[in-house]
Amino acid sequence: MEKTYDVIVVGAGTSGMMAAITAAKQGARVLLIEKNKKIGKKLLMTGGGRCNVTNNRPVDDLVAHIPGNGKFLYSTFSQFNNYDVMAFFADLGVVLKEEDHGRMFPVTNKSKTIVEALLQAINDHHVTLLTNTVVTKLIHDGSQIRGVRTETDEFSAPSVILTTGGRTYPSTGATGDGYKMAKKVGHTITPLYPTESPLVSEESFIQERTLQGISLQDITLSVLDQKGKPIVAHTMDLLFTHFGLSGPAALRCSSFVNQELKKQQPVTVVLDCLPTKAQEALTQELIQSAASKKQLPNALAGFLPERLMTFFLQQLDLHELVAEKASPEQLTALASLIKGFSITIVRTFPLEKSFVTGGGVHLKEINPKTMESKKINGLYFAGELLDINGYTGGFNITAAFCTGHVSGKNAAETASYFNY
């Protein structure tokens, strides 16, 4: 096969496929190398197998939902953003639909639709695709990239884009190869940590599975610092599990929990089960509902799931009380617990079982306008390899598609200078 190209892309995930397609559209001869037998392995898993391709929000909102260095992406989004991602798929004949919180999915509800459309575009733009191939080294002369070495071959190109992903879900091929290659050419890798990860607690009620399976809608979960002040709070859904907490609220708090775990052990999160009700108003509602000859758990049945209310009443030793015997002070204490239930978190799931990798190639060493390395000319980065991480809801994929586009466009432009 051909050994000389304009652009070589290493890793056929979300950002790599977009980078290859974009570079080829600019007229570059592109080689896309993937270590797996098939492309887009992690993309097939996203959105519960339905592929949440992007989010329909204004750019400022996008950045706000990318707490891990989202501001770095302003330059990227000024060139290619979530609306461009939607238009890109519309051009490929993929119809998208909007669901809650602005999440965009293919109408087929199958991530396979997205991966197949990308593969079709790769073929249509004559990208050379090499699967089942591991890149072992970047070839360079100290200042300029020259190509890549695989286990069996060498390929030359004046532009190389690294899009090998993070370290989450190693079964998809994301085993940290890109970090090692970047480090060998002088790049700094900031510490890696799990984000969008379930929270693990060793509280007795978790270990005894007292609340396992209880799902709460629109609660607020806050992460506290060492002084007991909230660092961040998210109002979303939550699930009690056999190991701790999961669901969107827990996942969104996880990167902050991990950052805080470096300073203190354990970290406290606080659950407000009814964030739309002020504590005084809730206390009055509880007092009114308790004016009854029923047992207290039955009189207060409408406020929370039965098992959770029973658990809170047990915590206060009120569960066997007749409702009308409950004092205003006791019901005030119950309102406080409903509005501020503290849970200690000892860790999150490890990187290998988390959705997104925090940390990565240091952004000060990358040109935000082009995604090119400041260390080696002609070397570009995109996707999860970068020290950028967002919440679930299509934000990480958006960052991957958009940095992929910008790196592909600029890598092709750089390569074109070598053809004169």
N, C-alpha and C positions, 0 to 999 in steps of 0.2 A: 504494500500500500504506500501511498504518498507519505513522505517524511517531513515535508516543509509546508508550513501554513502561515497565514497572517496572524491568526488568533488561536490559541489553545485554551480551552476551558476545562478545568479539572473539577469534576463533580457534577452529575446530571440530576441535581435536585431542583427545587423551585427557582433559586437565583441563577443556577448554572444553565438551565434550559432557556430562561429568559435572556441571559447574557449571550448565549450562542446564537439564538434566533435574531437578536438585535444586531449583533456584529455582522451576521450573514446578510441582513437586510441592507447594511451599509456597503455591501459588495466585498466583504472580507472572505477569504477562504478559511473556514473554521473547522477545527477538530474538537469534538466534545468527548472527553474520556470519563468513563464511569466504572467504579470497581465492582458494582453489582451486575448481575445478568440483565436486569431490567432497570429502566430509568424511573425517577420519581417515586421511589419506594416509600419515603416518609410522607410525601404529598398524598399518596393513596390512603394513609392512615388519618389524615387531618379531618377535623370536624366530624369525628365519629364515622369516618369512611364516606362522608358526604362532601368534604372539601370546602371549607369556608374561605373562598378565594380572596376576599377583601372586605372592607367596611365602608359603608356609604355615609361618610362624615366629612365635614370641612377639614382642611389640612391641619389647622391649629388643634382641632379635636383629635386628629390622628396622633399628633406629636404628644398630646397630653396622655394618650393611652399607650405611649411607649416610654415608661418611666426610666428605662435604662438607656440614657443618652439620646433620647428622641430628637433633641434640638439639632443634633449633628445632621439629621435628615432634611432639614429645611431646604438645603441646596438641592438635594436629590429630588424632593417633592416639587421643587420649582421647575424641574425638567420633566418629571414623569411621576404621576401620583395615582391615588386609588381610582380616580375617574378615568385615567388613561388605562389602568388595568382592566376596568370594565369595558372600555372601548376596544381594547386589544382582543378580549375574548369574544366580543360581539362580532369583530372582523373575522374571527375564526369560526363563526357560526354557533358559538356556545351561548345559549340564553341563560341569563342569571335571574335570580329572584331575591328579594329582600326579606329577611326575617327580623326577629326582635333585636333591638340594640344595633340596628344598621348592618347586621351580618349578611353577606352576599354569598349565595350558594348556586350551583347549577340547578336548573329546574328538574333535571333527572335525579337529583339527590344522590349522585354517584361521583366520587372523586375520580373514578376511571374516565369519566367524560372529559375532565380537565387534562389529565395526563395524556390521553389519546389525542386531544386537540394540540397539545404542545408537541407531541411526537410527529404529528402530521405537519406542523409548521417547520419542525427541524428538517424533515424530509423535503418539504416544498422549497426550502431555502438552501438545499444542497449542503447541509452541515454533515461532515463525516462523523459518524457516531461509532465510538469504540467502547464496547462494554466488556465486563469481566477483566478489566485491566487496572492494575494498581500503579499510580505514579509514586515513585520512590524518591525523586529528587528534582529540584529546580536547577536548571543549567543557567549560569550567569557568569559575567566576567568581573563581578564586584560592583559594577555600576549599572549595567544593562542586562536585562533578562535575555536569554538566548533560546530557551526551550525547556523541555522536560525529559526526564528519563523514567521509563517504566521498568518493570522487572525483566523485560526482554528487548526493549527498543529505545531509541532516542528520537525525539521529534523536535524540529526547530520552529521557532516563531519569535518575532520581535515583541509580541504581546502575549502574556499569560494571565488568565483570570483564575484565582483560587476561589472555589465555591464548594468546599468540602463539608460544610455544615459544622454543627457543634459536637457535643458529646452525649446528647440525649438519644435514647433508642439506638444503641450500637448495632442492633439487628438490621437496621436500615443502612449500615455502612458508616454511620457517624461515629468514628472511633478516635477522633482528634488528630488525624494525619495532617490536616492543614495547619494546625497550631505548630506542629514540629517543623514543617517546611518553612513557615513564616519566621520562626525563631532562628532557624539556620541561616537565614539571609539578613539577620539583624533586627527583626521586629520584636517588640515587647508584647508579651501575652499577659493581660491582666488576669488576676485569679478567677478561675472558673467556679461557678456555683449554680445550683438548680433554681429555676424560676418556674412559675406556673406549675407548682408542685403541691401535692396534698401535705397537710400538716400532721405531724405525729405527736401524740400526747401520751403521757404515762399516768394521767389522772386515774384514780380508782374507778370512777364511773365509766371511763373509756375501757379500761382493762376488763371490767365486769360486763361490758357491752350493754349497759343499762339503757343507753339512748341510741344504740346502733340502728340505722335504717330510718331515723327521723329526718325528714326533709322539711326545711323552712324556706319560705319565699320572702324575698325583699327584707331581709334582716340587715343590720349593719355590723360588720366585724372590724374592730380596730386593733392595731398593733401598738403596744406601749413601749416607750424607751426605758432606760434604767431609772429615770426619775418618775416613772408612772404616767408620762404624758403621751398622748396619741401621736404617732409618727404618720400614720395613714389610716384611712377608714374607707371601706367599700360596702355599698348597699347593693346586695345581690342575693342569690340563693345559696343555701348552705346545706350540707349533708353530714350527719353524724355517722361515723363508720366504726369498724372494729379496731382501727389503729388511731383514730383521731378525727380530723375534719377534712372534708373534701367539698366539691362544688365550687362554682365561680368565685364566691367571696373568699374562700380559703386559698384558692389558686392565686388570686390577685394579690393577696397579702403575703404570699410565700417569699418573694424576692426580698421584701422588707424584713421578714422574719429571719431569713438567712444572713442578711447584712447585720442585723442586731445580735444574732447568735455569736458573732465574732467578738462582741463586747460583753455579753452576759449570757448566763445559762441558768435556768431556762428563760424563754421569752413569754411574756403574758399577752394573750389576746383577749379582748372583751367583746362579748356578744350582746347586742341590743336586739331583742326579739321583736320589738314593736317600735321602730324608729320614728314612725309618723305620729306617735302619741307622746306628749310631754309627760314627765313622771307624775306631776301633781294631778293631771287629768286622768291618767291611768289609775292612780290611787283612788280617786273619787268613783271611777267606774267599777273598780273592784269592791269598794265599800257598798255601792248600790246593789251589785249582783249578789253580795254576801248576805243581804237581808232576806234570808231564806232558811227553812228548816231542813233543807237538804244537807248531805255531807258536803264539806267545802270543795273537794275536787269536782263534784257534780255541779255545784252552783256556779263554778268558774269555768265550766267546760268550753265555752265559746272563745276563750282568749288565746289558747295555745293548743297544739296537739296534746291529747290526753296524757300520754306517757311523760311528756316534758313538763306539763303542769304538775302532775303527781310527783315527779322528781324534785321540782322546785319546792313544793309543799313539804316534802320529806326533808329537804335541806334545812327547812325552818321549823321542822317538827309540828307542822300544821295539818298533815294529811288525814288525821283521824278526827279532826274537829268538825262539829256541826257549824254550818256557815255562819249563822247569826251569833255564834259565840266568839267569832274572830274579832279581835280588837282593831281599831283603826291603826294602831302602831304595828300590829302584825301584818296587816294588809299593805301598809307603807313599806315594810321590809320586803314583802313579796314583789311589790312594784319595782323596788330597787334591784332585786335579783333579775326580774324579767328585763329590765333596762340595762343591766350591767353585770352579766355573768362572766366571771374571769376564768380562763382556762390556760394552763401552762403548756407551752409547746417546747419539746426537747430537740426536735430536728424536723426536717422535711424529708420527703423521699429523696434518695440519692439521684445524682445526675442521670444515671442510666435509665431511671424510671420516671423522669420528669419530662415535661413537654418542651421546655426551652432552656438553653444554656445561657446563663449570665456570664459576663466577662468575655474576653477574646482579644483579637488583635487591637492594640492600642490606637484609638482614633486620632491622636495627635500625630501619628506617623502615616496618616492617610489624607490625601487631598479630598475634601468633602465635595468638591465640584466635579471630580472625575473618577473617584474611587481608586486612584493610582497611589501606589506606595511612594513615600518620600525617601525610602531607603534604596530602592532598586527601580530604575526606569523601566517602564513596560510591564511591571507587575501590578495587577489589580486585585481587589478583593470585593466580595459581595456576600450577602446573606448572613446566616447565623455565626459564621466565623468571626464577624466583627463584634466589637464590644457594644452591642445594641440588643436590648430585649424589650418586648412589649407584652401586654396582656393578651389572653385568649380573646377571640372575637374577630380574627382576620387581620390583626395588626402586625404580627410577626411575618405572615405570608406577604402582606403588603410591602413591608420593609424589604423582604427578600426579592420580590418581583421588581421593585423600583430600583434598588441598588444593583440588581442584575442588569436592568436596562441601561442604567447610566454607565456601568463598567463596560458593558458590551459595546455601547456607542463610542466611548472614548478609546477603548482598546483597538477598535477597528480604525479609528482616526489616526492613532499613533502608528499603527502598522502601515497605513497608506503612505506615510512619509518615507518608509523604507523601500517603497516600490518605485520611487522617482529615480 
